[in-house]
Amino acid sequence: MRILRLWLLPTFLVALSNPLAAETIRIAIGVQDTTINCAAGGLLIRELGLLDRYLPREGKYKGATYDVQWKNFTSGAPITNEMVAGKLDFGVMADFPGALNGVAFKKAGKRSKFIAVLSGSVRGSGNGVVVPTGSHAQSLSDLKGKTISVPFASTAHGMLLRAIADLGWNPDKDVKIIAQAPEVAGAALQSGQIDAHADFAPFAELFPYRGVARKIFDGAQAGVPTFHGALVDADYADRYPEVVVAYLRAVIEATRLLTAEPERYSELIAKVTGVDAPVVYLFHGPFGLQTRALAWKKEFRQDVATSIDTLRLLKRADSGLDLDTFIDDVFIRRASKEAGVDYESLLAEEAPSPIFTDSSTGKQIDDVSRSAELWLRDEARARRYASLASALRALGDFERQGKAARAVYAWDRVSGAKIFADRAWFVRESDGRLSAYLSKDAASDFAARANAAVLDVTEAKSKVVGVQNAR
């Protein structure tokens, strides 16, 4: 017996120094594939096998095995339910449901941590309001007394409430807000059962792209920052901090790939989700509706605080959260350092901007707000032009050659949000330059001041081609 004890002693000592060696560590991640702003925190990591590259396998993790589980949802609320129930360790969701996640954990006597931003807009782009294609409504102010549907407890719900408050309306009297998932809203818009629908990415862009609806309001008009991010169960993070860092290393790599080749990975996201690649590119392409953020900018921290205040107004939260502990940037800072990324530069007021080069002249584009992009069918990359006029002239040339566009992009002159140019309104200024507008009302206001006419895309193309022919 003494010999047996001596033989077992080294094994016992190894087990003490390597406590996770024989453990199977679960990594259960709740993702939202169709919410394309979450791609860098879920879909791309899963599809490209990025997480396995960074999982710890030395020190206390030597000999440990990993049980990686991916669970896909269409919104953040059910992810929170499963996280609180202990069925998920990580979850990706937007600001508003993320705040609700923290509140739900607190009510259950537990804690969660908001550990990173995946994609965001300090202006508020990413959510929007659409109306049936035949609706007379041109702006949110035209919807007084109307029925607006929205996924409840979503970031779009928060945006809608803030936008209504900005109009001075009572959300209980001046409009009728009903709960409706985007899967139902498309048919409801087409059948006229609702007057408008507010939603998060990608539906406020996807519905117009497919001809189901017309967008009249972008979240940037509300001026409230918005983002999607990643959360983790705090107890899990305390037990496996290196696993949390590994997950964020995968997030950083997915972000790098998406930023470097947005068209390529828009195609991959489209293949997995069914969301058209041009819609994905509208968000993830250069100067898109949202940027790959990662860092906890002050605007995003304030956004979480605003979301918690909104939850109180909705009577969904009795008390607030300690943002200094709920928002935890320790893990993303460590992951950034390991990846060779300067986290402090990510916190800068403006994210690094890609350099645009005009596809027809080869010259650098200085004023992106006046530029345009053209993504042709059967081409891997979008073409870029210094002006809307040159892009529309190029489009006419390509169409005469039998080539069709998958999408034409421009930037709204008022909000700066990236928009589909073929669904925009234009004003031709006295110097001949074209300005693009999401809202016909905004275009009309500018046209009145400039003594110019409002044009749709067909009329705008006709004008620039006519000018070219005259020359």
Order of alpha helices (4+ residues) and beta strands (2+ residues): alpha-beta-alpha-alpha-beta-alpha-beta-alpha-beta-beta-beta-alpha-beta-alpha-beta-alpha-beta-beta-alpha-alpha-alpha-alpha-beta-alpha-alpha-alpha-alpha-beta-beta-alpha-beta-beta-beta-beta-alpha-beta-alpha
